[in-house]
Amino acid sequence: MKRRDFMRQAGGATAAIGAGATATAGTAAAQEGGGGQRPDFGGYTDGAKGGEYLDARGESEVTVEVGGGGGLAYLPTDLWIDTGTTVTFEWASGGHNVLFEEQPSDAGVSGHEPLEDEGFSFSVTFDTGGIYKYFCQPHKALGMLGAIAVGGDVPTVSTGGGGGGPKELHDLGVAIQAHWVGAATILGIIMSVIFTFYLVKYGESAHTGTGR
């Protein structure tokens, strides 16, 4: 085999490795940026009744069911909305209220303290971004808790489907997959260079030795 044939084959191998690495890197970047995050409520709703999560960003109005899921849940339990979204709390069973335990200091959102029955509702427009945590006073100890994240400037955690590392690594802006992709790309280039050198040197020597 002539030297130019070796170079053509080696060059093709290098191009293939480069293309594969680029495709892998693109996939990792898409995973990192795509929907793999949800608000971090600091464990407030861990073990809460219902346990449903809804990303309702892009919606101007959202409904939260009060006393659903067997009578002791807010559904959805965890909610992510845009600033300016109106949330309507609708009673699905009786004997519940909505009291805000935590909210941004300048929010001034009021809940509804009186216990109400099925069919009652009240609405809140969330104009201040941040984390809101609320509960039902008679049933807090039984897990009737809810939380709302408002706007994009809220702490988040990885759901495992879009980005792949612990929260601490995401907070540093480090994508673990990108590091592995970079290492694989460099290794592929090095192996291609070594392979090309080997073919050119020893292939040429074998060709010369035959006397052809």
Secondary structure, DSSP 8 states (H G I E B T S, - for coil): --HHHHHHHHHHHHHHHHHHHHHHHHHHHHHHHSS-EEE--TTTTTT-SS--EEE-TT-SEEEEEEEETTTTEEESSEEEE-TTEEEEEEESSSSEEEEEEE--TTT----EEEEE-TT-EEEEEE-S-EEEEEE-GGGGGGT-EEEEEESS-S-EEE-SSSS-S-HHHHHTT--HHHHHHHHHHHHHHHHHHHHHHHHHHHHHHHHHHTT-
